Amino acid sequence: MIAFRPGGASFAVGPYISASVGQYNKGAIRLGNAAEISDDLSDDEKQIHVWIQPGVRVQFRL
């Protein structure tokens, strides 16, 4: 992390990583404004999904 303190305020830049885990249990198809078809997914169709989000965080405090 890189931090600066100009005139009492603080400014920091550093890396971060975030992870989420989820499971879809319903599917839907929408055809414009005309119709929507939705249904619950069967146990065979349900799978665990993982999202990993790396990035850079910038923080400024007065």
mmCIF file of the N, C-alpha and C atoms, coordinates in Angstrom:
data_MODEL
# 
_entry.id   MODEL 
# 
loop_
_atom_site.group_PDB 
_atom_site.id 
_atom_site.type_symbol 
_atom_site.label_atom_id 
_atom_site.label_alt_id 
_atom_site.label_comp_id 
_atom_site.label_asym_id 
_atom_site.label_entity_id 
_atom_site.label_seq_id 
_atom_site.pdbx_PDB_ins_code 
_atom_site.Cartn_x 
_atom_site.Cartn_y 
_atom_site.Cartn_z 
_atom_site.occupancy 
_atom_site.B_iso_or_equiv 
_atom_site.pdbx_formal_charge 
_atom_site.auth_seq_id 
_atom_site.auth_comp_id 
_atom_site.auth_asym_id 
_atom_site.auth_atom_id 
_atom_site.pdbx_PDB_model_num 
ATOM 1   N N  . MET A 1 1  ? 0.839   -1.169  0.000   1.00 0.00 ? 1  MET A N  1 
ATOM 2   C CA . MET A 1 1  ? 0.000   0.000   0.000   1.00 0.00 ? 1  MET A CA 1 
ATOM 3   C C  . MET A 1 1  ? 0.890   1.240   0.000   1.00 0.00 ? 1  MET A C  1 
ATOM 4   N N  . ILE A 1 2  ? 0.440   2.234   -0.726  1.00 0.00 ? 2  ILE A N  1 
ATOM 5   C CA . ILE A 1 2  ? 1.139   3.518   -0.771  1.00 0.00 ? 2  ILE A CA 1 
ATOM 6   C C  . ILE A 1 2  ? 0.246   4.541   -0.083  1.00 0.00 ? 2  ILE A C  1 
ATOM 7   N N  . ALA A 1 3  ? 0.794   5.299   0.869   1.00 0.00 ? 3  ALA A N  1 
ATOM 8   C CA . ALA A 1 3  ? -0.010  6.273   1.608   1.00 0.00 ? 3  ALA A CA 1 
ATOM 9   C C  . ALA A 1 3  ? 0.697   7.621   1.645   1.00 0.00 ? 3  ALA A C  1 
ATOM 10  N N  . PHE A 1 4  ? -0.085  8.698   1.550   1.00 0.00 ? 4  PHE A N  1 
ATOM 11  C CA . PHE A 1 4  ? 0.419   10.068  1.636   1.00 0.00 ? 4  PHE A CA 1 
ATOM 12  C C  . PHE A 1 4  ? -0.441  10.828  2.631   1.00 0.00 ? 4  PHE A C  1 
ATOM 13  N N  . ARG A 1 5  ? 0.117   11.838  3.303   1.00 0.00 ? 5  ARG A N  1 
ATOM 14  C CA . ARG A 1 5  ? -0.636  12.672  4.248   1.00 0.00 ? 5  ARG A CA 1 
ATOM 15  C C  . ARG A 1 5  ? -0.370  14.154  3.986   1.00 0.00 ? 5  ARG A C  1 
ATOM 16  N N  . PRO A 1 6  ? -0.884  14.688  2.893   1.00 0.00 ? 6  PRO A N  1 
ATOM 17  C CA . PRO A 1 6  ? -0.688  16.122  2.626   1.00 0.00 ? 6  PRO A CA 1 
ATOM 18  C C  . PRO A 1 6  ? -1.648  16.979  3.447   1.00 0.00 ? 6  PRO A C  1 
ATOM 19  N N  . GLY A 1 7  ? -1.140  17.824  4.321   1.00 0.00 ? 7  GLY A N  1 
ATOM 20  C CA . GLY A 1 7  ? -1.953  18.780  5.086   1.00 0.00 ? 7  GLY A CA 1 
ATOM 21  C C  . GLY A 1 7  ? -2.985  18.149  6.003   1.00 0.00 ? 7  GLY A C  1 
ATOM 22  N N  . GLY A 1 8  ? -2.716  17.018  6.615   1.00 0.00 ? 8  GLY A N  1 
ATOM 23  C CA . GLY A 1 8  ? -3.647  16.391  7.547   1.00 0.00 ? 8  GLY A CA 1 
ATOM 24  C C  . GLY A 1 8  ? -4.589  15.381  6.903   1.00 0.00 ? 8  GLY A C  1 
ATOM 25  N N  . ALA A 1 9  ? -4.811  15.480  5.600   1.00 0.00 ? 9  ALA A N  1 
ATOM 26  C CA . ALA A 1 9  ? -5.652  14.500  4.908   1.00 0.00 ? 9  ALA A CA 1 
ATOM 27  C C  . ALA A 1 9  ? -4.797  13.281  4.579   1.00 0.00 ? 9  ALA A C  1 
ATOM 28  N N  . SER A 1 10 ? -5.436  12.144  4.392   1.00 0.00 ? 10 SER A N  1 
ATOM 29  C CA . SER A 1 10 ? -4.670  10.953  4.010   1.00 0.00 ? 10 SER A CA 1 
ATOM 30  C C  . SER A 1 10 ? -5.176  10.404  2.687   1.00 0.00 ? 10 SER A C  1 
ATOM 31  N N  . PHE A 1 11 ? -4.260  9.895   1.903   1.00 0.00 ? 11 PHE A N  1 
ATOM 32  C CA . PHE A 1 11 ? -4.543  9.338   0.586   1.00 0.00 ? 11 PHE A CA 1 
ATOM 33  C C  . PHE A 1 11 ? -3.801  8.013   0.505   1.00 0.00 ? 11 PHE A C  1 
ATOM 34  N N  . ALA A 1 12 ? -4.510  6.926   0.192   1.00 0.00 ? 12 ALA A N  1 
ATOM 35  C CA . ALA A 1 12 ? -3.876  5.605   0.130   1.00 0.00 ? 12 ALA A CA 1 
ATOM 36  C C  . ALA A 1 12 ? -4.339  4.867   -1.119  1.00 0.00 ? 12 ALA A C  1 
ATOM 37  N N  . VAL A 1 13 ? -3.425  4.094   -1.712  1.00 0.00 ? 13 VAL A N  1 
ATOM 38  C CA . VAL A 1 13 ? -3.716  3.266   -2.882  1.00 0.00 ? 13 VAL A CA 1 
ATOM 39  C C  . VAL A 1 13 ? -3.148  1.880   -2.600  1.00 0.00 ? 13 VAL A C  1 
ATOM 40  N N  . GLY A 1 14 ? -3.931  0.840   -2.858  1.00 0.00 ? 14 GLY A N  1 
ATOM 41  C CA . GLY A 1 14 ? -3.441  -0.512  -2.624  1.00 0.00 ? 14 GLY A CA 1 
ATOM 42  C C  . GLY A 1 14 ? -4.325  -1.551  -3.286  1.00 0.00 ? 14 GLY A C  1 
ATOM 43  N N  . PRO A 1 15 ? -3.853  -2.769  -3.356  1.00 0.00 ? 15 PRO A N  1 
ATOM 44  C CA . PRO A 1 15 ? -4.623  -3.831  -4.007  1.00 0.00 ? 15 PRO A CA 1 
ATOM 45  C C  . PRO A 1 15 ? -5.713  -4.397  -3.091  1.00 0.00 ? 15 PRO A C  1 
ATOM 46  N N  . TYR A 1 16 ? -6.732  -4.998  -3.699  1.00 0.00 ? 16 TYR A N  1 
ATOM 47  C CA . TYR A 1 16 ? -7.738  -5.725  -2.935  1.00 0.00 ? 16 TYR A CA 1 
ATOM 48  C C  . TYR A 1 16 ? -8.200  -6.924  -3.749  1.00 0.00 ? 16 TYR A C  1 
ATOM 49  N N  . ILE A 1 17 ? -8.817  -7.869  -3.086  1.00 0.00 ? 17 ILE A N  1 
ATOM 50  C CA . ILE A 1 17 ? -9.432  -9.006  -3.765  1.00 0.00 ? 17 ILE A CA 1 
ATOM 51  C C  . ILE A 1 17 ? -10.723 -9.339  -3.030  1.00 0.00 ? 17 ILE A C  1 
ATOM 52  N N  . SER A 1 18 ? -11.755 -9.657  -3.788  1.00 0.00 ? 18 SER A N  1 
ATOM 53  C CA . SER A 1 18 ? -13.052 -9.990  -3.235  1.00 0.00 ? 18 SER A CA 1 
ATOM 54  C C  . SER A 1 18 ? -13.525 -11.288 -3.876  1.00 0.00 ? 18 SER A C  1 
ATOM 55  N N  . ALA A 1 19 ? -14.188 -12.148 -3.115  1.00 0.00 ? 19 ALA A N  1 
ATOM 56  C CA . ALA A 1 19 ? -14.702 -13.411 -3.649  1.00 0.00 ? 19 ALA A CA 1 
ATOM 57  C C  . ALA A 1 19 ? -16.148 -13.601 -3.194  1.00 0.00 ? 19 ALA A C  1 
ATOM 58  N N  . SER A 1 20 ? -16.959 -14.153 -4.081  1.00 0.00 ? 20 SER A N  1 
ATOM 59  C CA . SER A 1 20 ? -18.356 -14.455 -3.779  1.00 0.00 ? 20 SER A CA 1 
ATOM 60  C C  . SER A 1 20 ? -18.681 -15.850 -4.283  1.00 0.00 ? 20 SER A C  1 
ATOM 61  N N  . VAL A 1 21 ? -19.588 -16.514 -3.582  1.00 0.00 ? 21 VAL A N  1 
ATOM 62  C CA . VAL A 1 21 ? -20.042 -17.842 -3.977  1.00 0.00 ? 21 VAL A CA 1 
ATOM 63  C C  . VAL A 1 21 ? -21.562 -17.811 -4.038  1.00 0.00 ? 21 VAL A C  1 
ATOM 64  N N  . GLY A 1 22 ? -22.131 -18.407 -5.080  1.00 0.00 ? 22 GLY A N  1 
ATOM 65  C CA . GLY A 1 22 ? -23.583 -18.413 -5.201  1.00 0.00 ? 22 GLY A CA 1 
ATOM 66  C C  . GLY A 1 22 ? -24.083 -19.593 -6.004  1.00 0.00 ? 22 GLY A C  1 
ATOM 67  N N  . GLN A 1 23 ? -25.415 -19.732 -6.045  1.00 0.00 ? 23 GLN A N  1 
ATOM 68  C CA . GLN A 1 23 ? -26.038 -20.816 -6.798  1.00 0.00 ? 23 GLN A CA 1 
ATOM 69  C C  . GLN A 1 23 ? -27.344 -20.287 -7.392  1.00 0.00 ? 23 GLN A C  1 
ATOM 70  N N  . TYR A 1 24 ? -27.503 -20.472 -8.710  1.00 0.00 ? 24 TYR A N  1 
ATOM 71  C CA . TYR A 1 24 ? -28.757 -20.110 -9.363  1.00 0.00 ? 24 TYR A CA 1 
ATOM 72  C C  . TYR A 1 24 ? -29.785 -21.197 -9.084  1.00 0.00 ? 24 TYR A C  1 
ATOM 73  N N  . ASN A 1 25 ? -31.030 -20.792 -8.792  1.00 0.00 ? 25 ASN A N  1 
ATOM 74  C CA . ASN A 1 25 ? -32.061 -21.797 -8.573  1.00 0.00 ? 25 ASN A CA 1 
ATOM 75  C C  . ASN A 1 25 ? -33.296 -21.571 -9.435  1.00 0.00 ? 25 ASN A C  1 
ATOM 76  N N  . LYS A 1 26 ? -33.262 -20.538 -10.301 1.00 0.00 ? 26 LYS A N  1 
ATOM 77  C CA . LYS A 1 26 ? -34.382 -20.241 -11.176 1.00 0.00 ? 26 LYS A CA 1 
ATOM 78  C C  . LYS A 1 26 ? -33.859 -19.695 -12.498 1.00 0.00 ? 26 LYS A C  1 
ATOM 79  N N  . GLY A 1 27 ? -34.499 -20.061 -13.593 1.00 0.00 ? 27 GLY A N  1 
ATOM 80  C CA . GLY A 1 27 ? -34.131 -19.563 -14.913 1.00 0.00 ? 27 GLY A CA 1 
ATOM 81  C C  . GLY A 1 27 ? -35.305 -18.820 -15.529 1.00 0.00 ? 27 GLY A C  1 
ATOM 82  N N  . ALA A 1 28 ? -35.020 -17.791 -16.331 1.00 0.00 ? 28 ALA A N  1 
ATOM 83  C CA . ALA A 1 28 ? -36.095 -17.015 -16.966 1.00 0.00 ? 28 ALA A CA 1 
ATOM 84  C C  . ALA A 1 28 ? -35.653 -16.545 -18.342 1.00 0.00 ? 28 ALA A C  1 
ATOM 85  N N  . ILE A 1 29 ? -36.623 -16.493 -19.254 1.00 0.00 ? 29 ILE A N  1 
ATOM 86  C CA . ILE A 1 29 ? -36.399 -15.954 -20.605 1.00 0.00 ? 29 ILE A CA 1 
ATOM 87  C C  . ILE A 1 29 ? -37.470 -14.903 -20.833 1.00 0.00 ? 29 ILE A C  1 
ATOM 88  N N  . ARG A 1 30 ? -37.063 -13.710 -21.237 1.00 0.00 ? 30 ARG A N  1 
ATOM 89  C CA . ARG A 1 30 ? -37.999 -12.629 -21.506 1.00 0.00 ? 30 ARG A CA 1 
ATOM 90  C C  . ARG A 1 30 ? -37.915 -12.274 -22.981 1.00 0.00 ? 30 ARG A C  1 
ATOM 91  N N  . LEU A 1 31 ? -39.079 -12.202 -23.659 1.00 0.00 ? 31 LEU A N  1 
ATOM 92  C CA . LEU A 1 31 ? -39.162 -11.855 -25.071 1.00 0.00 ? 31 LEU A CA 1 
ATOM 93  C C  . LEU A 1 31 ? -39.734 -10.450 -25.201 1.00 0.00 ? 31 LEU A C  1 
ATOM 94  N N  . GLY A 1 32 ? -38.859 -9.449  -25.085 1.00 0.00 ? 32 GLY A N  1 
ATOM 95  C CA . GLY A 1 32 ? -39.306 -8.061  -25.138 1.00 0.00 ? 32 GLY A CA 1 
ATOM 96  C C  . GLY A 1 32 ? -40.316 -7.798  -24.033 1.00 0.00 ? 32 GLY A C  1 
ATOM 97  N N  . ASN A 1 33 ? -41.418 -7.133  -24.381 1.00 0.00 ? 33 ASN A N  1 
ATOM 98  C CA . ASN A 1 33 ? -42.485 -6.893  -23.411 1.00 0.00 ? 33 ASN A CA 1 
ATOM 99  C C  . ASN A 1 33 ? -43.612 -7.906  -23.555 1.00 0.00 ? 33 ASN A C  1 
ATOM 100 N N  . ALA A 1 34 ? -43.460 -8.863  -24.485 1.00 0.00 ? 34 ALA A N  1 
ATOM 101 C CA . ALA A 1 34 ? -44.558 -9.776  -24.814 1.00 0.00 ? 34 ALA A CA 1 
ATOM 102 C C  . ALA A 1 34 ? -44.766 -10.883 -23.791 1.00 0.00 ? 34 ALA A C  1 
ATOM 103 N N  . ALA A 1 35 ? -43.710 -11.605 -23.443 1.00 0.00 ? 35 ALA A N  1 
ATOM 104 C CA . ALA A 1 35 ? -43.899 -12.775 -22.581 1.00 0.00 ? 35 ALA A CA 1 
ATOM 105 C C  . ALA A 1 35 ? -42.637 -13.057 -21.780 1.00 0.00 ? 35 ALA A C  1 
ATOM 106 N N  . GLU A 1 36 ? -42.813 -13.735 -20.665 1.00 0.00 ? 36 GLU A N  1 
ATOM 107 C CA . GLU A 1 36 ? -41.681 -14.197 -19.868 1.00 0.00 ? 36 GLU A CA 1 
ATOM 108 C C  . GLU A 1 36 ? -41.942 -15.640 -19.470 1.00 0.00 ? 36 GLU A C  1 
ATOM 109 N N  . ILE A 1 37 ? -40.937 -16.474 -19.681 1.00 0.00 ? 37 ILE A N  1 
ATOM 110 C CA . ILE A 1 37 ? -41.024 -17.882 -19.302 1.00 0.00 ? 37 ILE A CA 1 
ATOM 111 C C  . ILE A 1 37 ? -40.017 -18.092 -18.186 1.00 0.00 ? 37 ILE A C  1 
ATOM 112 N N  . SER A 1 38 ? -40.470 -18.613 -17.048 1.00 0.00 ? 38 SER A N  1 
ATOM 113 C CA . SER A 1 38 ? -39.554 -18.866 -15.944 1.00 0.00 ? 38 SER A CA 1 
ATOM 114 C C  . SER A 1 38 ? -39.876 -20.211 -15.309 1.00 0.00 ? 38 SER A C  1 
ATOM 115 N N  . ASP A 1 39 ? -38.860 -20.820 -14.730 1.00 0.00 ? 39 ASP A N  1 
ATOM 116 C CA . ASP A 1 39 ? -39.034 -22.132 -14.119 1.00 0.00 ? 39 ASP A CA 1 
ATOM 117 C C  . ASP A 1 39 ? -37.920 -22.350 -13.101 1.00 0.00 ? 39 ASP A C  1 
ATOM 118 N N  . ASP A 1 40 ? -38.220 -23.129 -12.076 1.00 0.00 ? 40 ASP A N  1 
ATOM 119 C CA . ASP A 1 40 ? -37.192 -23.523 -11.123 1.00 0.00 ? 40 ASP A CA 1 
ATOM 120 C C  . ASP A 1 40 ? -36.259 -24.532 -11.783 1.00 0.00 ? 40 ASP A C  1 
ATOM 121 N N  . LEU A 1 41 ? -34.976 -24.475 -11.475 1.00 0.00 ? 41 LEU A N  1 
ATOM 122 C CA . LEU A 1 41 ? -34.015 -25.416 -12.019 1.00 0.00 ? 41 LEU A CA 1 
ATOM 123 C C  . LEU A 1 41 ? -34.045 -26.720 -11.232 1.00 0.00 ? 41 LEU A C  1 
ATOM 124 N N  . SER A 1 42 ? -33.819 -27.826 -11.931 1.00 0.00 ? 42 SER A N  1 
ATOM 125 C CA . SER A 1 42 ? -33.747 -29.116 -11.241 1.00 0.00 ? 42 SER A CA 1 
ATOM 126 C C  . SER A 1 42 ? -32.422 -29.217 -10.495 1.00 0.00 ? 42 SER A C  1 
ATOM 127 N N  . ASP A 1 43 ? -32.312 -30.178 -9.597  1.00 0.00 ? 43 ASP A N  1 
ATOM 128 C CA . ASP A 1 43 ? -31.077 -30.355 -8.829  1.00 0.00 ? 43 ASP A CA 1 
ATOM 129 C C  . ASP A 1 43 ? -29.883 -30.632 -9.734  1.00 0.00 ? 43 ASP A C  1 
ATOM 130 N N  . ASP A 1 44 ? -30.097 -31.309 -10.878 1.00 0.00 ? 44 ASP A N  1 
ATOM 131 C CA . ASP A 1 44 ? -28.998 -31.590 -11.817 1.00 0.00 ? 44 ASP A CA 1 
ATOM 132 C C  . ASP A 1 44 ? -28.488 -30.320 -12.495 1.00 0.00 ? 44 ASP A C  1 
ATOM 133 N N  . GLU A 1 45 ? -29.356 -29.321 -12.657 1.00 0.00 ? 45 GLU A N  1 
ATOM 134 C CA . GLU A 1 45 ? -28.982 -28.087 -13.340 1.00 0.00 ? 45 GLU A CA 1 
ATOM 135 C C  . GLU A 1 45 ? -28.346 -27.053 -12.414 1.00 0.00 ? 45 GLU A C  1 
ATOM 136 N N  . LYS A 1 46 ? -28.538 -27.205 -11.107 1.00 0.00 ? 46 LYS A N  1 
ATOM 137 C CA . LYS A 1 46 ? -27.972 -26.255 -10.144 1.00 0.00 ? 46 LYS A CA 1 
ATOM 138 C C  . LYS A 1 46 ? -26.492 -26.544 -9.945  1.00 0.00 ? 46 LYS A C  1 
ATOM 139 N N  . GLN A 1 47 ? -25.682 -25.494 -10.038 1.00 0.00 ? 47 GLN A N  1 
ATOM 140 C CA . GLN A 1 47 ? -24.241 -25.626 -9.823  1.00 0.00 ? 47 GLN A CA 1 
ATOM 141 C C  . GLN A 1 47 ? -23.758 -24.433 -9.003  1.00 0.00 ? 47 GLN A C  1 
ATOM 142 N N  . ILE A 1 48 ? -22.688 -24.643 -8.270  1.00 0.00 ? 48 ILE A N  1 
ATOM 143 C CA . ILE A 1 48 ? -22.066 -23.572 -7.492  1.00 0.00 ? 48 ILE A CA 1 
ATOM 144 C C  . ILE A 1 48 ? -21.223 -22.713 -8.432  1.00 0.00 ? 48 ILE A C  1 
ATOM 145 N N  . HIS A 1 49 ? -21.328 -21.388 -8.299  1.00 0.00 ? 49 HIS A N  1 
ATOM 146 C CA . HIS A 1 49 ? -20.551 -20.439 -9.096  1.00 0.00 ? 49 HIS A CA 1 
ATOM 147 C C  . HIS A 1 49 ? -19.681 -19.608 -8.160  1.00 0.00 ? 49 HIS A C  1 
ATOM 148 N N  . VAL A 1 50 ? -18.475 -19.295 -8.606  1.00 0.00 ? 50 VAL A N  1 
ATOM 149 C CA . VAL A 1 50 ? -17.541 -18.505 -7.812  1.00 0.00 ? 50 VAL A CA 1 
ATOM 150 C C  . VAL A 1 50 ? -17.106 -17.304 -8.646  1.00 0.00 ? 50 VAL A C  1 
ATOM 151 N N  . TRP A 1 51 ? -17.164 -16.117 -8.052  1.00 0.00 ? 51 TRP A N  1 
ATOM 152 C CA . TRP A 1 51 ? -16.698 -14.894 -8.698  1.00 0.00 ? 51 TRP A CA 1 
ATOM 153 C C  . TRP A 1 51 ? -15.520 -14.357 -7.893  1.00 0.00 ? 51 TRP A C  1 
ATOM 154 N N  . ILE A 1 52 ? -14.412 -14.093 -8.558  1.00 0.00 ? 52 ILE A N  1 
ATOM 155 C CA . ILE A 1 52 ? -13.232 -13.505 -7.912  1.00 0.00 ? 52 ILE A CA 1 
ATOM 156 C C  . ILE A 1 52 ? -12.964 -12.166 -8.587  1.00 0.00 ? 52 ILE A C  1 
ATOM 157 N N  . GLN A 1 53 ? -12.876 -11.114 -7.794  1.00 0.00 ? 53 GLN A N  1 
ATOM 158 C CA . GLN A 1 53 ? -12.722 -9.764  -8.319  1.00 0.00 ? 53 GLN A CA 1 
ATOM 159 C C  . GLN A 1 53 ? -11.483 -9.094  -7.722  1.00 0.00 ? 53 GLN A C  1 
ATOM 160 N N  . PRO A 1 54 ? -10.376 -9.078  -8.451  1.00 0.00 ? 54 PRO A N  1 
ATOM 161 C CA . PRO A 1 54 ? -9.207  -8.324  -7.981  1.00 0.00 ? 54 PRO A CA 1 
ATOM 162 C C  . PRO A 1 54 ? -9.317  -6.867  -8.443  1.00 0.00 ? 54 PRO A C  1 
ATOM 163 N N  . GLY A 1 55 ? -8.627  -5.987  -7.748  1.00 0.00 ? 55 GLY A N  1 
ATOM 164 C CA . GLY A 1 55 ? -8.662  -4.594  -8.161  1.00 0.00 ? 55 GLY A CA 1 
ATOM 165 C C  . GLY A 1 55 ? -7.723  -3.723  -7.365  1.00 0.00 ? 55 GLY A C  1 
ATOM 166 N N  . VAL A 1 56 ? -7.849  -2.432  -7.595  1.00 0.00 ? 56 VAL A N  1 
ATOM 167 C CA . VAL A 1 56 ? -7.050  -1.426  -6.897  1.00 0.00 ? 56 VAL A CA 1 
ATOM 168 C C  . VAL A 1 56 ? -8.007  -0.530  -6.115  1.00 0.00 ? 56 VAL A C  1 
ATOM 169 N N  . ARG A 1 57 ? -7.723  -0.349  -4.842  1.00 0.00 ? 57 ARG A N  1 
ATOM 170 C CA . ARG A 1 57 ? -8.537  0.506   -3.984  1.00 0.00 ? 57 ARG A CA 1 
ATOM 171 C C  . ARG A 1 57 ? -7.842  1.844   -3.787  1.00 0.00 ? 57 ARG A C  1 
ATOM 172 N N  . VAL A 1 58 ? -8.621  2.916   -3.913  1.00 0.00 ? 58 VAL A N  1 
ATOM 173 C CA . VAL A 1 58 ? -8.122  4.261   -3.648  1.00 0.00 ? 58 VAL A CA 1 
ATOM 174 C C  . VAL A 1 58 ? -8.956  4.817   -2.514  1.00 0.00 ? 58 VAL A C  1 
ATOM 175 N N  . GLN A 1 59 ? -8.289  5.354   -1.483  1.00 0.00 ? 59 GLN A N  1 
ATOM 176 C CA . GLN A 1 59 ? -8.994  5.890   -0.327  1.00 0.00 ? 59 GLN A CA 1 
ATOM 177 C C  . GLN A 1 59 ? -8.468  7.295   -0.040  1.00 0.00 ? 59 GLN A C  1 
ATOM 178 N N  . PHE A 1 60 ? -9.400  8.238   0.202   1.00 0.00 ? 60 PHE A N  1 
ATOM 179 C CA . PHE A 1 60 ? -9.050  9.610   0.524   1.00 0.00 ? 60 PHE A CA 1 
ATOM 180 C C  . PHE A 1 60 ? -9.852  10.028  1.746   1.00 0.00 ? 60 PHE A C  1 
ATOM 181 N N  . ARG A 1 61 ? -9.173  10.420  2.806   1.00 0.00 ? 61 ARG A N  1 
ATOM 182 C CA . ARG A 1 61 ? -9.844  10.868  4.041   1.00 0.00 ? 61 ARG A CA 1 
ATOM 183 C C  . ARG A 1 61 ? -9.422  12.280  4.365   1.00 0.00 ? 61 ARG A C  1 
ATOM 184 N N  . LEU A 1 62 ? -10.410 13.074  4.750   1.00 0.00 ? 62 LEU A N  1 
ATOM 185 C CA . LEU A 1 62 ? -10.119 14.467  5.142   1.00 0.00 ? 62 LEU A CA 1 
ATOM 186 C C  . LEU A 1 62 ? -9.847  14.565  6.613   1.00 0.00 ? 62 LEU A C  1 
# 
